[in-house]
Amino acid sequence: MGAPKVGDITGLPPAVALRQARGGGSTRSSVGTVTHLSNVLRMLFSRAGAYPPGAEHLDSDSFSPNTPIGACPHCHGLGRVHTVSEESLVPDPGLSIREGAVAAWPGAWQGKNYRDILVELGVDVDRPWSELPAERREWILMTDEQPVVTVHPVRDPGKVARDYQGTFSSARRYVLHTYATTKSASLRARAARFLLSSPCPVCGGRRLRPEALAVRFAGRDITEMAALPLRLAGTARHHPAQPPRPGCALPAGHLHRGHGRLGLGEEHAGEPGADRRRR
């Protein structure tokens, strides 16, 4: 086949095949982890960071809150801690336990199980919550004890109710365990309703161990550097007393792809490929 009989073609862009990577966000996802630039930043701090006198050298994984050696041991790298209060677990103290005062407990059989165990332990489940002794309310909501009790359930007439061994769980223990371990999105969302969230008191919400936070580059720790827009982070100068090693710099290419206004530490909630497909 010979050459086409045309002299000029305009307005026809070339066809380009792009490999698109799909990925789902999580509570730990950020702009840096999705674009993989956080890997470069961790390497930068590991190899070229200014360490405190006498401090041991840290490898790049030590600067990641998603690794065991980098994550703050108190909040496990989340930057926030979850707790509960009597007010969050019992929103209406005028109700009795039988009426559902402990709203954080599950419904159906499990909730009745906890109630029946309290009956066996001598708790008046028909008394308004606010009238129960403070020490008893504290134990019901916050104890880590899990007593096993023989339960003699009282059910509706005509229903068989055999004795069984029931294990008690406080409202706090139930909520925290469900939130941390359940694979059900609905159960996790329900547990989250009763939680109080606050910055981690150990890392101050920065998610890393103190050893990693003590390392500086251009006068900033890695979380402060990650919070900078890329266009500023890319111009950060190294500490003059410790020249950077070859290859220790943030790649400039992303500054020309519309990412310069973003910070590496910003939360990423969407699919990384979606934005590319829309452009």
VOGU-3710 file (C-alpha; in Angstrom, 3 decimals, decimal comma):
1> mgapkvgdit> 0,000/0,000/0,000  1,398/3,356/-0,996  1,405/6,622/0,883  -2,016/8,264/1,353  -2,858/10,939/-1,220  -3,060/13,845/1,222  -0,873/16,844/1,601  -1,625/17,853/5,190  -3,655/16,608/8,184  -4,569/18,895/11,086
11> glppavalrq> -6,621/18,535/14,259  -5,925/14,825/14,665  -4,025/14,140/17,901  -1,774/11,091/18,058  -3,087/8,005/19,824  -1,258/7,347/23,087  -1,721/4,231/25,230  -1,353/4,863/28,943  -1,202/2,205/31,606  -3,557/3,222/34,382
21> argggstrss> -2,955/2,071/37,930  -6,015/1,605/40,063  -5,905/1,914/43,794  -8,265/2,450/46,660  -7,774/4,997/49,383  -7,702/4,112/53,058  -7,417/5,939/56,353  -3,640/5,840/55,864  -3,604/7,023/52,243  -2,083/10,395/51,389
31> vgtvthlsnv> -0,986/12,220/48,265  2,553/11,035/48,983  1,712/7,340/49,305  -0,512/7,314/46,226  2,055/9,090/44,008  4,978/7,200/45,627  6,723/10,527/46,298  6,679/9,701/50,008  9,249/6,980/49,213  11,580/9,649/47,839
41> lrmlfsraga> 11,010/11,905/50,836  11,763/9,096/53,297  14,958/8,260/51,436  15,906/11,933/51,497  15,597/12,116/55,285  17,306/8,755/55,802  20,349/9,531/53,666  20,674/13,302/53,903  18,836/14,344/57,049  20,551/16,133/59,921
51> yppgaehlds> 20,578/13,709/62,860  20,916/14,761/66,516  24,420/14,191/67,945  24,911/10,534/68,841  21,709/9,385/67,134  21,800/6,168/65,144  21,210/6,223/61,409  17,654/5,297/60,428  16,661/3,535/57,240  13,830/4,890/55,123
61> dsfspntpig> 11,183/2,605/56,662  11,745/4,344/59,989  10,198/7,480/58,482  6,954/5,756/57,499  3,956/5,637/59,863  2,787/2,549/57,975  5,653/0,328/59,173  6,184/-1,197/62,634  9,596/0,443/63,039  8,312/3,882/62,051
71> acphchglgr> 4,819/4,079/63,519  4,228/5,821/66,824  3,761/2,952/69,303  0,908/4,692/71,106  -1,427/5,405/68,170  0,059/2,754/65,829  0,802/5,358/63,178  -2,721/6,766/62,892  -1,955/10,088/64,564  -5,179/9,948/66,546
81> vhtvseeslv> -6,419/7,936/69,487  -9,948/6,780/70,118  -11,610/6,655/73,473  -15,102/6,737/74,942  -16,962/8,508/77,710  -20,064/7,767/79,730  -21,884/10,440/77,745  -20,962/8,895/74,384  -21,921/5,372/75,468  -25,103/6,324/77,347
91> pdpglsireg> -26,726/9,250/75,512  -29,944/9,068/77,563  -29,208/8,384/81,253  -32,921/8,513/82,033  -33,382/5,076/80,467  -32,820/1,805/82,280  -30,481/-0,889/80,998  -33,485/-2,951/79,947  -34,763/0,049/77,981  -31,446/0,357/76,152
101> avaawpgawq> -29,545/2,938/78,191  -26,198/1,468/77,084  -26,734/2,388/73,444  -23,247/1,253/72,438  -24,007/-2,400/73,103  -25,235/-4,488/70,156  -28,862/-5,338/69,652  -30,506/-8,738/69,280  -29,186/-11,680/71,291  -25,782/-10,263/72,226
111> gknyrdilve> -27,258/-7,195/73,861  -29,705/-9,351/75,816  -26,795/-11,568/76,836  -24,939/-8,647/78,445  -28,133/-7,517/80,165  -28,869/-11,005/81,529  -25,306/-11,318/82,832  -25,771/-8,067/84,748  -28,964/-9,474/86,254  -26,987/-12,495/87,484
121> lgvdvdrpws> -24,409/-10,097/88,946  -27,093/-8,317/90,934  -27,517/-5,176/88,828  -30,997/-3,633/88,777  -31,546/-3,379/85,021  -34,953/-1,707/85,481  -33,604/1,242/87,442  -32,813/4,447/85,501  -29,137/4,554/84,576  -28,570/7,860/86,348
131> elpaerrewi> -29,738/6,329/89,640  -27,252/3,443/89,617  -24,175/3,851/91,871  -21,294/5,621/90,113  -18,878/2,744/90,785  -21,274/0,267/89,181  -21,831/2,473/86,134  -18,064/2,822/85,717  -17,561/-0,953/85,853  -20,347/-1,708/83,369
141> lmtdeqpvvt> -18,984/0,779/80,848  -15,204/0,676/81,284  -13,957/-2,546/82,872  -11,499/-4,784/81,047  -12,693/-7,753/83,085  -14,640/-10,423/81,213  -16,370/-12,538/83,841  -18,015/-15,776/82,719  -21,383/-16,202/84,419  -24,052/-18,908/84,387
151> vhpvrdpgkv> -27,105/-17,183/82,944  -30,685/-18,252/83,698  -32,487/-16,356/80,945  -36,116/-15,343/81,234  -37,749/-15,325/77,819  -41,251/-14,963/76,434  -43,803/-17,683/77,319  -43,589/-20,690/75,037  -39,902/-20,154/74,210  -37,264/-22,570/75,477
161> ardyqgtfss> -34,618/-20,808/77,553  -31,800/-23,057/78,724  -29,048/-21,994/81,086  -25,743/-21,119/79,446  -22,318/-19,674/80,221  -22,240/-16,022/79,200  -19,149/-13,824/78,886  -19,515/-10,163/79,794  -17,914/-7,306/77,865  -18,022/-3,686/78,929
171> arryvlhtya> -19,401/-1,140/76,492  -15,939/0,375/76,024  -14,326/-2,972/75,296  -17,073/-3,945/72,874  -16,910/-0,675/70,909  -13,115/-0,538/70,639  -12,851/-4,220/69,709  -15,568/-3,935/67,071  -14,084/-0,772/65,575  -10,615/-2,320/65,346
181> ttksaslrar> -11,431/-5,825/64,135  -14,762/-6,028/62,329  -14,807/-6,477/58,560  -18,359/-5,182/58,370  -18,541/-1,564/57,212  -21,908/-1,078/58,894  -20,723/-2,432/62,259  -17,587/-0,298/62,103  -19,625/2,796/61,269  -21,963/2,069/64,163
191> aarfllsspc> -19,058/1,644/66,592  -17,537/4,920/65,374  -20,647/6,795/66,514  -19,699/6,146/70,142  -15,996/7,015/69,852  -14,239/10,242/70,762  -11,206/11,016/68,596  -8,283/13,266/69,554  -4,651/13,811/68,455  -2,212/11,269/69,851
201> pvcggrrlrp> -0,640/12,696/73,037  2,707/11,011/72,295  3,401/12,016/68,677  1,111/15,042/68,610  -0,709/13,677/65,588  2,493/13,308/63,547  2,231/9,495/63,493  5,957/8,725/63,832  8,363/7,646/66,554  10,387/10,380/68,309
211> ealavrfagr> 13,632/9,123/66,724  12,341/9,846/63,230  10,830/13,196/64,181  14,200/14,316/65,555  15,822/14,122/62,094  15,750/17,413/60,171  16,142/18,534/56,600  16,217/22,262/55,841  15,211/22,842/59,464  12,040/20,748/59,242
221> ditemaalpl> 11,081/17,249/60,337  9,577/14,925/57,735  5,959/15,688/58,680  6,565/19,425/58,345  8,226/18,878/54,978  5,347/16,685/53,801  2,881/19,424/54,755  4,534/21,916/52,386  3,118/22,337/48,877  5,360/20,471/46,449
231> rlagtarhhp> 6,436/23,685/44,742  7,934/24,824/48,076  9,230/21,439/49,228  11,127/21,077/45,959  13,072/24,281/46,652  14,024/23,446/50,261  17,754/23,756/50,850  19,733/21,223/52,793  21,463/22,067/56,042  24,819/23,561/55,005
241> aqpprpgcal> 26,754/21,532/57,564  25,752/18,250/55,939  25,901/18,248/52,114  23,254/16,076/50,444  24,256/12,849/48,778  23,639/12,260/45,061  20,064/11,371/44,204  18,593/12,989/47,321  16,100/15,465/45,914  12,393/15,571/45,272
251> paghlhrghg> 11,661/14,976/41,560  10,586/18,158/39,828  8,405/16,431/37,248  5,344/16,436/39,481  5,537/20,209/39,817  4,570/20,464/36,148  1,641/18,037/36,350  -0,669/20,133/38,476  0,640/18,680/41,763  2,676/21,670/42,900
261> rlglgeehag> -0,121/23,021/45,079  -0,530/19,710/46,943  1,263/18,572/50,071  2,506/14,993/50,340  0,833/14,568/53,710  -2,632/15,560/52,511  -5,232/12,851/52,938  -6,141/11,010/49,755  -9,672/9,661/49,706  -10,275/8,898/46,051
271> epgadrrrr> -9,027/6,526/43,413  -5,777/7,833/41,917  -6,693/6,825/38,385  -10,021/8,633/38,428  -8,562/12,122/38,201  -6,263/11,127/35,360  -9,151/9,633/33,406  -11,163/12,850/33,700  -8,365/15,017/32,286
//
